[in-house]
Amino acid sequence: MGNLRNIIRDPFYISILLTTMIALLFFAMGFQSGLNEELSEADYKLSFFDLLFHNSFLSLLNILGMFTLGIFNLYALFVNAFDLGNILNDSIASSGFGYSMRKFLPHAIFELPSMIISLAMGFAPIFLIILKANNFISTRYTFWFFLKKVLFFSTIILILNICAAFMESFISANL
Amino acid sequence: MNRLHSIINKNMAGNQIFVMAITLIVLFVYTNAFLKHGSLINELTLLYTSESNKTVVHIMEILTSMEFNIITRFVSIFSVLYIVSFLLWLISRFDLAFFNPNQHLTLNFFTKAYLYSLYISILDFLCQTIYMTFTKQDIPLHILPYYMVIFITLQCIVILYNLKIRENKLYITAAFFSLLIIALDIAIIYIGSVYQ
């Protein structure tokens, strides 16, 4: 119970939690939209460094979205999660559930958490303000502590991006 | 019983959950009228009935849905509450440094001051709903900017009144916020005159 209280009092954890929930909602909307967008083949032909640079650049954009107080992140969250649901729906319809999961899971196991955490970081400042306004936040949350947390989560995102690029370029492409 | 009644009455108006609930109910009524009579919605509906691209049609359906309109308005109202309160709190640091170094004003004080001004927003939504219900159309474009200016200025006055400027010596905060609102009012009138 104590841990739950700490989670809902931390702007980073609460934004990760809410971003996951909203992403699931947009994913479900995309999945049942029936637009059937196809994934381009070019996505499977990128090298390790291309993928790492591409994903890290997008993550950086999401992190910088905190200066827009999450408006950019909300748009990016909608586009990414909606498209993902859409593409997965098309893949299951055309190639079956087993094949789609074999392609999707190794691809998403590192990239999705990285995307969710980087998108959630954009919402952290607004949650910090909300928690501070309602006196829900601990006094240790100073400007420097907030910056330390940003650095900590950015490192996690970079590690996840390295794993995702490795997975996509060496394992997922050969499946 | 009387005491309980007075406690409820005293705290209810400034209770955030209460204001959120009232806003949601009013937004539901307003959106219902807006989706029926709003000119923007009618134009969007006309646009997408002739559209063959499935993606565009799907996005238009989302944009014109009740849930989307309520959620976006609700989130933007309360996001603005926290952002403006935070901005005022930041500027008030100057006031505290120059005029009142011994006083400590929390962010909660500014949020509370803004919260009461949301009743003006609620009144604005109600007025628009009544207008749309009786006239079966939106507020005309040549009146809308002035209507918005009146409600924004009223909201600003309520916030400044709740901040107790003289008592708390928030002179820089009040001046900055008033300038911001005047600039916003001028921008609304200018944009309104351009798009008529």
Boltz contact constraints between the chains, C-beta under 6 A:
constraints:
  - contact:
      token1: [A, 33]
      token2: [B, 58]
      max_distance: 6.0
  - contact:
      token1: [A, 35]
      token2: [B, 54]
      max_distance: 6.0
  - contact:
      token1: [A, 35]
      token2: [B, 55]
      max_distance: 6.0
  - contact:
      token1: [A, 129]
      token2: [B, 82]
      max_distance: 6.0
  - contact:
      token1: [A, 129]
      token2: [B, 86]
      max_distance: 6.0
  - contact:
      token1: [A, 130]
      token2: [B, 82]
      max_distance: 6.0
  - contact:
      token1: [A, 132]
      token2: [B, 107]
      max_distance: 6.0
  - contact:
      token1: [A, 133]
      token2: [B, 82]
      max_distance: 6.0
  - contact:
      token1: [A, 133]
      token2: [B, 107]
      max_distance: 6.0
  - contact:
      token1: [A, 133]
      token2: [B, 108]
      max_distance: 6.0
  - contact:
      token1: [A, 133]
      token2: [B, 111]
      max_distance: 6.0
  - contact:
      token1: [A, 135]
      token2: [B, 108]
      max_distance: 6.0
